[in-house]
Amino acid sequence: MNGPVAPPGRRPNPTRGWIVYARTTTIAAQPKSIDAGIAYVRDDVMPALQDMDGYVGLSLVVDRESGRCIATSAWETDEAQRASAERIRPVRDRAAQVFGGSATAEAWEIAVLHREHSSDTGACVRATWVTLPPDQLDAGIEYFRTSVLPEVEHLDGFRSASLLVDRGSGRGVSSVSFGSRDAMEGNRDRARALKTESVRKAGATEVDECEFELALAHLRVPEMT
């Protein structure tokens, strides 16, 4: 047999090795409850996930002004991600209660992840949601990897970047982390110009953008570029 043999349940990508999967849980929180929610995710959700097969790590971003909070868990296989969904549901529902809001979960494939520096206390994240025709998604991923990522790396305060995709719908979300809020705010104009050009050249449609505080950063996803 030629080429690598996939571990059980894992799907190979010919250019990037094995694919890692993710689930995002978006919570419309009460701003006054965000600190309590962060503590619950750190002290209760993370230990519950660590006991599950295929768990790779978790991050949490929060927007204290709007109350929008997103927890992202990563999984070695799509099967592990799916199997964990029911087991974690009671903990996720409790997290929504602690945050004072409702939760919505979505499944993704991690298409690109590049980490230049670790993200320390005070790090922030700018996330952009886009859509593409599903048959153009692979071309969009390649454009992000070869054209967008090299430009993003030169933004002041850059720490890491990722791209999550849903192949069935053509949706994608890019997240870029920076060392501080000052750095993120300082590069906003340059980043906006880069985003506008990139979205146009990729043939994508921007759906949303939001800036967050990186409250928890415990993803152990390997480099995927």
C-alpha positions, 0 to 999 in steps of 0.5 A: 500500500502506498502513502500513509495509512489513516488512523481509525476514523481520521481522514487524510488530506494529501497536502496537510496530513490528518484533518482535525475537527472542531465544535464551536459553542456560541453563547449570547451571554449577559455581560455581567455574567461573563467572568462567572462563565469563564470560571465555569468553562475553566473549572468544569467544562475543560475537566469534563472534556479532558476525559473524552476520547479524541479531545485535543483542547479548548479555547474561549473568546468573549466580547464583554460589550455585546455578551457574545462568547464562543468556546471552541473544542478540537477533536482528533476525528469527526467521530470523536467530535460527534460522540462527545456532543451528547455527553457534553450537552448537560455541561454545555447547557449548564454553561449557558445558564452560568453565562446567562444566555442561550447556546448554539453548537456548530461543527467544523473542519480545521483547515488551517492553523498557524501559531507563530507565538503563544497567546498570553494574558491580554491577547485578543482575537478578530474573527471573520465569518464568510460563505463560499459556494461549496465547490469553491471551498478548497480553492478558498482554503488554498487562497487563505493559506498561500495569500492571506496568511503571509499578509496577516503574519505582518500585522502588528502583534500577530500571534496565530491564525486559523481557518475553520470550514463547513464543507456542506454549507460553504461557510468559513470563519477565520480567527487571528489572534494578537498579543494585546488589544492595543495591537489589534486596534492599531492594525484594524485599518490595515486588517480591514483593507486586507480583508476586503481585498481577500474576500473579493479575490476569493469570491467569498461573501462576508457575513460577520466580524467581531473582536474578542478577548481571548479568555482561555487558550488551551488548544493543542492542535498541531501546525496545519499550513 
